[in-house]
Amino acid sequence: KSLVRSLVVHGKIETTVPRAKETKSIAEKLLTKAKKGGLASRRQIMAWLMPKETEAIFKIASRHQNRPGGYTRITRTRSRAHDMADMAVLEFL
């Protein structure tokens, strides 16, 4: 939940690859709900995000109105030094 919130606020986050994949799934579902609009969608989004972040995801959704899906990108970047975990950048397109 916190990674999704950070992604919406900052537009880009760096995390491990498994966490990025899970966050991508949740973020894209929320963005699809934001594109639909309506009160029910807004309440479902607010279950995941705070009010300011909810407004931010609706702004992001307006940029992707004509896009059928695939709102985020995962780019593998490096291996973390102390445990050699694969790192990735997750960002909105």
Backbone hydrogen bonds, N-H to C=O, Kabsch-Sander energy under -0.5 kcal/mol:
donor,donor_aa,acceptor,acceptor_aa,energy
5,R,1,K,-2.0
6,S,2,S,-2.4
7,L,3,L,-2.3
8,V,4,V,-2.2
9,V,5,R,-2.1
10,H,6,S,-2.9
11,G,7,L,-2.3
13,I,90,L,-2.4
15,T,88,A,-2.5
17,V,86,D,-1.8
20,A,16,T,-2.4
21,K,17,V,-2.3
22,E,18,P,-1.9
23,T,19,R,-2.5
24,K,20,A,-2.4
25,S,21,K,-1.6
26,I,22,E,-1.7
27,A,23,T,-2.9
28,E,24,K,-2.4
29,K,25,S,-1.5
30,L,26,I,-2.2
31,L,27,A,-2.3
32,T,28,E,-2.0
33,K,29,K,-1.9
34,A,30,L,-2.2
35,K,31,L,-1.9
36,K,32,T,-1.4
37,G,33,K,-1.5
42,R,38,G,-1.9
43,R,39,L,-2.3
44,Q,40,A,-2.0
45,I,41,S,-2.2
46,M,42,R,-2.3
47,A,43,R,-0.8
48,W,45,I,-1.6
49,L,45,I,-2.3
54,T,50,M,-2.3
55,E,51,P,-1.9
56,A,52,K,-1.8
57,I,53,E,-2.3
58,F,54,T,-1.6
59,K,55,E,-1.6
60,I,56,A,-2.2
61,A,57,I,-2.3
62,S,58,F,-1.6
63,R,59,K,-1.1
64,H,60,I,-1.1
65,Q,62,S,-0.8
67,R,64,H,-1.1
73,R,91,E,-2.5
75,T,73,R,-0.5
75,T,89,V,-2.5
76,R,74,I,-0.5
77,T,87,M,-2.3
80,R,85,A,-3.1
84,M,80,R,-1.9
87,M,78,R,-3.3
88,A,15,T,-3.2
89,V,75,T,-2.9
90,L,13,I,-2.8
90,L,88,A,-0.5
91,E,73,R,-2.1
91,E,89,V,-0.5
92,F,11,G,-1.8
93,L,71,Y,-2.6
